[in-house]
Amino acid sequence: MHGWGRLVGFVVAKRGEIAVFAAYLCMVSTFLVAYVHPSRSALVAVNTFKEANLELLLILVSLPAAARFIVRSLGGSDS
């Protein structure tokens, strides 16, 4: 039970970072599924202003910074 208590304490202490990570992961995965799906049917909503290519580029460019933030926030080293 002691291990679970430490895990719960860690999750409670890092809940903000975990929420940011989860939101980023959901956004990236949803956009990529919509962008790469062969039917491209989801792009009707995503690409209303023909900005999907730019959004994909910005998401891919932001991945290294997001990974560094997540690793640093969750207590790892990002050498």
HUWOPE-V656447 format. One record per pair of residues at least 24 apart in sequence whose ideal C-beta (glycine too) atoms are under 10 Angstrom apart, sorted by the first residue. I is the first residue (numbers start at 1). J is the second residue. D is the distance in whole Angstrom. If there is no record, write none. Layout:
I_J_D, I_J_D
//
This chain:
10_74_9, 10_75_8, 13_75_10, 14_73_7, 14_74_6, 14_75_8, 16_73_8, 17_69_8, 17_70_7, 17_72_9, 17_73_4, 17_74_6, 17_75_10, 18_70_9, 18_73_9, 18_74_8, 20_66_9, 20_69_8, 20_70_8, 20_73_8, 21_66_8, 21_67_10, 21_69_8, 21_70_5, 21_73_8, 21_74_8, 24_59_9, 24_62_8, 24_63_9, 24_66_6, 24_67_10, 24_69_9, 24_70_8, 25_66_9, 25_70_9, 27_55_10, 27_59_8, 28_56_10, 28_59_6, 28_60_9, 28_62_9, 28_63_8, 28_66_8, 31_55_7, 31_56_7, 31_59_6, 32_56_8, 32_59_8, 32_60_9, 35_59_9
//
